Amino acid sequence: MRYYFYCAVLILLAITITTVFPFLVDSMDSLLISLQIPQNNSQVAGIQKYNIPPISRNLPLPNFAARAVLIKDLATNTTLYQKDSSVSFPIASTTKIMTALVASEYFKQNSVLTVESSANTPGSKAGLDAGENFTFRSLLYGMLLNSGNDAAYTIAENYPGGVLSFVSAMNKKVLELNLKNTHFDNPAGFDSPYHFSSAADLSKITEEALKNTTLTRIFATKETNIVSLNKKYTHQLINLNKLLSQINGVLGVKTGTTREAKENLVTLIERNGYRVLLVVLGSDDRFGETTRLIDWTYTNFTWSELGTVH
């Protein structure tokens, strides 16, 4: 009789555990989650931070004659000023920002590239000779400091499929970045009816390139030397961007000049921790106009510290 009693008790206990245990587990899970995830109340919201766009003092713009201008606060992705920033224009060697971006997604920094017919490319040069071998990183310096067309075409010629394939990759990148007013037909920036971009699109290309720390460092380099792998040739490179030496806080990025494009300049500057990107296209005085626009930007706009949501 006692045996049956014990069996009944064990069966009842098993039924109770089976019924109650899932509820205990759910309750413990809910308690743990509530401890790990803050509730959406005013106390939590009070420490949530956000960037406040710069506030304009409505000071008059300086004089400039550039065809297109874009000034952008990078922290808040706010356009501080624009003139015809969505209109397509020839962009000369500011093209090489895209060339550097596309090439950096394929070549490794220590990839060995050979100079071939690109040594005869006209226009600005890094001074490369046919038959020289360089690391990809060295050629980036030659392309972005001296604005070497020979370096740009060397990079493109060493890409699988050559120059045509490389330009195709540039235009594929245009689609990936959703650029509406841009098309490329060469890696250097030679004038062509099929080669153009806008200030707004160049801003997007530059922002993408600035995610690459190597490119960011090269954009800001004032001068350096590159040496062929056999140590036989050394090429001195001096950045064509005069503002790197003349204006406090300038960190690059790229110059460009042709007859049809006129003078062009994409500029990254940082002052007091606030980074601004300026694009000036079709200027007769890119350095002077960019300097005046920089001064106006940091005088006209007031930045606030990180704010809190209450």
C-alpha positions as CSV (number, residue, x, y, z in Angstrom):
1,M,0.0,0.0,0.0
2,R,2.8,2.3,0.9
3,Y,4.5,1.5,-2.4
4,Y,1.4,2.8,-4.3
5,F,1.3,5.9,-2.2
6,Y,4.9,6.8,-3.1
7,C,4.3,6.2,-6.7
8,A,1.3,8.5,-6.7
9,V,3.3,11.2,-4.9
10,L,6.1,11.0,-7.5
11,I,3.7,11.1,-10.4
12,L,1.9,14.2,-8.9
13,L,5.3,15.9,-8.3
14,A,6.4,15.2,-12.0
15,I,3.2,16.7,-13.3
16,T,3.6,19.8,-11.1
17,I,7.3,20.3,-12.3
18,T,6.3,19.8,-15.9
19,T,3.5,22.4,-15.6
20,V,5.3,25.1,-13.5
21,F,8.9,24.9,-14.8
22,P,8.3,26.6,-18.2
23,F,6.6,29.5,-16.5
24,L,9.6,29.8,-14.1
25,V,12.0,29.8,-17.1
26,D,10.0,32.4,-18.9
27,S,9.9,34.6,-15.8
28,M,13.6,34.3,-15.3
29,D,14.3,35.1,-19.0
30,S,12.1,38.2,-18.7
31,L,13.8,39.3,-15.6
32,L,17.3,38.9,-17.1
33,I,16.3,40.8,-20.3
34,S,14.8,43.6,-18.3
35,L,18.1,43.9,-16.4
36,Q,20.2,43.9,-19.6
37,I,18.2,46.2,-21.8
38,P,17.4,49.7,-20.5
39,Q,13.8,50.7,-20.7
40,N,12.8,53.6,-22.9
41,N,12.2,56.2,-20.2
42,S,13.2,59.8,-19.7
43,Q,16.2,58.9,-17.6
44,V,17.7,56.7,-20.4
45,A,16.8,59.2,-23.1
46,G,18.6,61.9,-21.2
47,I,22.0,60.3,-22.0
48,Q,21.3,59.5,-25.7
49,K,23.5,61.8,-27.8
50,Y,23.3,63.3,-31.3
51,N,25.2,65.7,-33.5
52,I,23.8,69.2,-33.9
53,P,24.2,70.7,-37.4
54,P,26.2,74.0,-37.4
55,I,24.2,77.2,-37.0
56,S,24.7,80.0,-39.6
57,R,25.3,83.6,-38.6
58,N,24.1,84.6,-42.1
59,L,27.3,86.4,-42.9
60,P,27.7,87.4,-46.6
61,L,29.6,85.0,-48.9
62,P,33.0,86.0,-50.2
63,N,33.4,86.7,-53.9
64,F,34.1,83.7,-56.1
65,A,33.6,82.8,-59.7
66,A,33.8,79.0,-59.6
67,R,31.2,77.2,-61.7
68,A,30.2,74.9,-58.8
69,V,30.8,74.8,-55.0
70,L,29.8,72.5,-52.3
71,I,30.7,72.9,-48.6
72,K,29.7,70.0,-46.3
73,D,30.0,69.4,-42.6
74,L,31.1,65.8,-42.4
75,A,30.0,65.0,-38.8
76,T,26.3,65.8,-39.5
77,N,26.3,65.2,-43.3
78,T,24.9,68.8,-43.6
79,T,25.4,70.9,-46.7
80,L,26.5,74.3,-45.4
81,Y,26.5,75.9,-48.9
82,Q,26.1,74.8,-52.5
83,K,26.1,76.4,-55.9
84,D,25.1,74.1,-58.8
85,S,26.5,71.2,-56.9
86,S,24.4,68.7,-58.9
87,V,25.4,70.0,-62.3
88,S,27.9,67.9,-64.3
89,F,31.2,69.5,-65.3
90,P,34.6,68.3,-66.5
91,I,36.7,67.6,-63.4
92,A,40.3,67.2,-64.6
93,S,42.6,65.3,-62.1
94,T,40.1,65.2,-59.3
95,T,39.2,62.1,-61.2
96,K,42.2,60.4,-59.5
97,I,40.3,60.3,-56.2
98,M,38.1,57.7,-57.9
99,T,41.1,56.0,-59.6
100,A,42.7,55.6,-56.2
101,L,39.5,54.3,-54.6
102,V,38.8,51.7,-57.3
103,A,42.5,50.6,-57.5
104,S,42.7,50.2,-53.7
105,E,39.9,47.8,-53.8
106,Y,41.8,45.5,-56.0
107,F,45.6,45.9,-55.5
108,K,47.4,45.3,-52.3
109,Q,49.8,48.0,-51.0
110,N,52.8,45.9,-51.8
111,S,51.6,44.6,-55.2
112,V,54.3,45.1,-57.8
113,L,53.2,47.1,-60.9
114,T,55.3,47.6,-64.1
115,V,55.5,50.9,-66.0
116,E,54.9,50.3,-69.7
117,S,53.5,52.6,-72.4
118,S,52.1,54.7,-69.6
119,A,55.5,56.4,-69.3
120,N,54.6,58.3,-72.4
121,T,51.2,59.6,-71.1
122,P,51.0,63.4,-71.7
123,G,50.3,66.0,-69.1
124,S,51.4,66.1,-65.4
125,K,53.9,63.4,-64.6
126,A,55.6,61.6,-61.7
127,G,58.5,61.1,-64.1
128,L,58.2,57.3,-64.5
129,D,60.3,55.4,-67.0
130,A,59.2,52.3,-69.0
131,G,60.4,49.1,-67.4
132,E,60.4,50.4,-63.9
133,N,58.7,48.4,-61.2
134,F,57.0,50.0,-58.2
135,T,54.8,48.9,-55.4
136,F,51.1,50.0,-55.8
137,R,51.5,52.2,-52.7
138,S,54.4,54.2,-54.4
139,L,52.3,54.7,-57.5
140,L,49.5,56.1,-55.4
141,Y,51.9,58.7,-54.1
142,G,53.0,59.5,-57.7
143,M,49.4,59.9,-58.8
144,L,48.0,61.8,-55.9
145,L,50.9,64.2,-55.0
146,N,52.4,65.1,-58.4
147,S,49.0,64.3,-60.1
148,G,51.0,61.9,-62.3
149,N,49.1,60.8,-65.4
150,D,51.8,58.3,-66.0
151,A,51.2,56.8,-62.5
152,A,47.4,56.8,-63.1
153,Y,47.8,54.9,-66.4
154,T,50.3,52.5,-65.0
155,I,47.8,51.5,-62.3
156,A,45.1,51.1,-64.9
157,E,47.3,49.1,-67.3
158,N,48.2,46.6,-64.6
159,Y,44.6,46.1,-63.7
160,P,43.1,42.8,-65.2
161,G,41.9,43.7,-68.7
162,G,43.9,46.9,-68.8
163,V,42.7,50.5,-69.1
164,L,39.3,49.7,-70.6
165,S,38.5,47.2,-67.9
166,F,39.7,49.6,-65.2
167,V,37.5,52.5,-66.5
168,S,34.6,50.0,-66.6
169,A,35.3,49.3,-62.9
170,M,35.3,53.1,-62.2
171,N,31.8,53.3,-63.8
172,K,30.6,50.3,-61.9
173,K,31.7,52.1,-58.7
174,V,29.6,55.1,-59.9
175,L,26.6,52.8,-59.9
176,E,27.4,51.4,-56.4
177,L,27.7,54.9,-54.9
178,N,24.5,55.9,-56.7
179,L,26.1,58.9,-58.4
180,K,23.6,60.5,-60.7
181,N,25.8,63.0,-62.6
182,T,29.1,61.2,-63.1
183,H,30.8,59.1,-65.9
184,F,34.4,58.3,-66.6
185,D,36.2,57.4,-69.7
186,N,39.8,57.6,-68.5
187,P,41.7,57.2,-65.2
188,A,43.6,60.5,-65.3
189,G,41.0,63.2,-65.9
190,F,41.6,64.1,-69.6
191,D,38.8,66.3,-71.1
192,S,36.2,64.3,-72.9
193,P,32.4,64.7,-73.5
194,Y,32.0,61.3,-71.7
195,H,34.1,62.3,-68.7
196,F,32.4,64.4,-66.0
197,S,31.1,64.7,-62.5
198,S,29.4,67.1,-60.1
199,A,30.5,68.8,-56.9
200,A,28.0,66.6,-55.0
201,D,29.2,63.4,-56.6
202,L,32.8,64.3,-56.0
203,S,32.0,64.8,-52.4
204,K,30.5,61.3,-52.1
205,I,33.6,59.8,-53.9
206,T,35.9,61.6,-51.6
207,E,34.0,60.6,-48.5
208,E,34.3,57.0,-49.6
209,A,38.0,57.3,-50.3
210,L,38.6,58.9,-46.8
211,K,37.4,55.6,-45.3
212,N,40.7,54.2,-46.5
213,T,43.4,55.2,-44.0
214,T,46.2,54.8,-46.5
215,L,44.6,57.2,-49.0
216,T,43.8,59.7,-46.2
217,R,47.5,59.7,-45.2
218,I,48.6,60.2,-48.9
219,F,46.1,63.0,-49.5
220,A,47.7,64.9,-46.6
221,T,51.4,64.2,-47.6
222,K,53.3,67.4,-48.7
223,E,56.3,65.7,-50.3
224,T,58.1,62.4,-50.5
225,N,60.3,60.2,-52.7
226,I,59.4,56.9,-54.4
227,V,62.1,54.4,-55.3
228,S,61.9,51.7,-58.0
229,L,62.1,48.1,-56.7
230,N,65.6,47.7,-58.1
231,K,66.7,50.9,-56.3
232,K,67.9,52.3,-59.6
233,Y,65.5,55.2,-59.9
234,T,64.3,57.7,-57.3
235,H,61.5,60.2,-58.0
236,Q,60.9,63.3,-55.9
237,L,57.2,64.1,-55.4
238,I,55.8,67.4,-54.3
239,N,52.1,67.8,-53.6
240,L,50.5,70.3,-56.0
241,N,48.0,71.4,-53.3
242,K,49.5,74.6,-52.0
243,L,46.9,74.9,-49.2
244,L,48.6,72.0,-47.4
245,S,51.4,74.3,-46.5
246,Q,49.5,77.6,-46.5
247,I,46.3,77.0,-44.5
248,N,46.0,75.7,-41.0
249,G,44.0,72.5,-40.8
250,V,44.0,71.5,-44.4
251,L,44.4,67.7,-44.9
252,G,44.3,67.3,-48.7
253,V,42.6,66.1,-50.9
254,K,43.2,66.7,-54.7
255,T,43.8,69.3,-57.3
256,G,42.9,69.2,-61.0
257,T,43.4,71.5,-64.0
258,T,42.6,71.2,-67.7
259,R,41.6,73.7,-70.4
260,E,37.9,72.8,-70.3
261,A,37.7,72.0,-66.6
262,K,39.6,75.1,-65.5
263,E,40.9,74.9,-62.0
264,N,39.4,72.4,-59.5
265,L,40.1,71.6,-55.9
266,V,38.7,69.1,-53.4
267,T,39.7,70.1,-49.9
268,L,39.4,68.4,-46.5
269,I,40.0,70.7,-43.5
270,E,39.7,70.2,-39.8
271,R,39.6,73.0,-37.2
272,N,38.7,72.6,-33.5
273,G,37.7,69.0,-34.2
274,Y,35.1,70.0,-36.9
275,R,35.8,68.5,-40.3
276,V,34.5,70.2,-43.5
277,L,34.8,69.1,-47.1
278,L,34.9,71.7,-49.9
279,V,34.6,71.1,-53.6
280,V,35.4,73.9,-56.0
281,L,34.9,73.3,-59.8
282,G,35.6,75.5,-62.8
283,S,37.6,78.2,-61.0
284,D,40.1,80.7,-62.2
285,D,41.7,80.8,-58.7
286,R,41.0,77.6,-56.9
287,F,43.4,78.2,-54.0
288,G,42.3,81.8,-53.4
289,E,38.6,81.0,-53.7
290,T,38.9,77.9,-51.5
291,T,40.8,79.9,-48.9
292,R,38.1,82.6,-48.7
293,L,35.4,79.9,-48.5
294,I,37.2,78.2,-45.7
295,D,37.5,81.4,-43.7
296,W,33.8,82.2,-44.3
297,T,32.8,78.7,-43.3
298,Y,34.5,78.8,-39.9
299,T,33.5,82.4,-39.2
300,N,29.9,82.1,-40.4
301,F,29.0,78.8,-38.7
302,T,28.9,77.9,-35.1
303,W,29.3,74.3,-33.9
304,S,27.8,73.0,-30.7
305,E,29.1,70.1,-28.6
306,L,27.3,66.8,-28.7
307,G,23.8,67.4,-27.3
308,T,21.5,65.2,-25.3
309,V,17.9,64.2,-25.9
310,H,15.7,64.9,-22.9
